[in-house]
Amino acid sequence: MAAEHQQETSTGKIVDTDTGEVVSLTRTLKITATKDQMWGLASYMKKNGIKFEAVM
């Protein structure tokens, strides 16, 4: 964990144990795009600190 006052739930949410605020959320998306669009999306997510992984 990034901070000692955070806990990951069984649904992938990262919760601040002091405030109860959800500070991160994991979702699965199915995206249909051209190769160029997909590279653009990956670039946008990287620039904005959004973590992602390819799932085959």
C-alpha positions as YAML, in Angstrom:
chain: A
units: angstrom
residues:
- id: 1
  name: MET
  ca: [0.00, 0.00, 0.00]
- id: 2
  name: ALA
  ca: [1.10, 3.52, -0.70]
- id: 3
  name: ALA
  ca: [0.01, 4.83, 2.70]
- id: 4
  name: GLU
  ca: [-0.50, 3.11, 6.04]
- id: 5
  name: HIS
  ca: [-4.01, 4.59, 6.36]
- id: 6
  name: GLN
  ca: [-5.30, 2.94, 3.19]
- id: 7
  name: GLN
  ca: [-6.85, -0.45, 2.70]
- id: 8
  name: GLU
  ca: [-7.80, -2.33, -0.47]
- id: 9
  name: THR
  ca: [-11.25, -3.93, -0.45]
- id: 10
  name: SER
  ca: [-12.20, -7.19, -2.13]
- id: 11
  name: THR
  ca: [-13.71, -5.15, -4.99]
- id: 12
  name: GLY
  ca: [-10.42, -3.38, -5.80]
- id: 13
  name: LYS
  ca: [-11.25, -0.05, -4.16]
- id: 14
  name: ILE
  ca: [-8.55, 1.72, -2.16]
- id: 15
  name: VAL
  ca: [-10.16, 3.29, 0.91]
- id: 16
  name: ASP
  ca: [-8.68, 5.87, 3.30]
- id: 17
  name: THR
  ca: [-9.28, 4.19, 6.67]
- id: 18
  name: ASP
  ca: [-9.35, 7.56, 8.47]
- id: 19
  name: THR
  ca: [-12.06, 9.18, 6.33]
- id: 20
  name: GLY
  ca: [-13.73, 6.26, 4.54]
- id: 21
  name: GLU
  ca: [-13.09, 8.05, 1.24]
- id: 22
  name: VAL
  ca: [-12.49, 5.89, -1.83]
- id: 23
  name: VAL
  ca: [-9.18, 7.13, -3.20]
- id: 24
  name: SER
  ca: [-8.79, 4.67, -6.06]
- id: 25
  name: LEU
  ca: [-11.02, 2.36, -8.03]
- id: 26
  name: THR
  ca: [-10.33, -0.54, -10.38]
- id: 27
  name: ARG
  ca: [-12.63, -1.14, -13.34]
- id: 28
  name: THR
  ca: [-12.52, -3.43, -16.35]
- id: 29
  name: LEU
  ca: [-13.37, -1.81, -19.67]
- id: 30
  name: LYS
  ca: [-13.80, -3.25, -23.15]
- id: 31
  name: ILE
  ca: [-12.55, -0.67, -25.63]
- id: 32
  name: THR
  ca: [-12.91, -0.79, -29.40]
- id: 33
  name: ALA
  ca: [-10.61, 1.61, -31.24]
- id: 34
  name: THR
  ca: [-8.18, 1.93, -34.10]
- id: 35
  name: LYS
  ca: [-4.50, 1.31, -33.39]
- id: 36
  name: ASP
  ca: [-3.84, 5.07, -33.46]
- id: 37
  name: GLN
  ca: [-6.74, 5.76, -31.10]
- id: 38
  name: MET
  ca: [-5.53, 3.08, -28.70]
- id: 39
  name: TRP
  ca: [-2.01, 4.59, -28.64]
- id: 40
  name: GLY
  ca: [-3.57, 8.00, -28.04]
- id: 41
  name: LEU
  ca: [-5.63, 6.64, -25.17]
- id: 42
  name: ALA
  ca: [-2.60, 4.92, -23.64]
- id: 43
  name: SER
  ca: [-0.65, 8.18, -23.91]
- id: 44
  name: TYR
  ca: [-3.47, 10.13, -22.22]
- id: 45
  name: MET
  ca: [-3.69, 7.62, -19.37]
- id: 46
  name: LYS
  ca: [0.08, 7.67, -18.81]
- id: 47
  name: LYS
  ca: [0.13, 11.49, -18.73]
- id: 48
  name: ASN
  ca: [-2.69, 11.48, -16.16]
- id: 49
  name: GLY
  ca: [-1.22, 8.81, -13.90]
- id: 50
  name: ILE
  ca: [-3.87, 6.20, -14.75]
- id: 51
  name: LYS
  ca: [-2.52, 2.67, -14.39]
- id: 52
  name: PHE
  ca: [-3.56, 0.12, -17.00]
- id: 53
  name: GLU
  ca: [-2.55, -3.25, -18.39]
- id: 54
  name: ALA
  ca: [-3.26, -5.14, -21.57]
- id: 55
  name: VAL
  ca: [-5.51, -8.18, -21.14]
- id: 56
  name: MET
  ca: [-5.56, -10.71, -23.93]
...
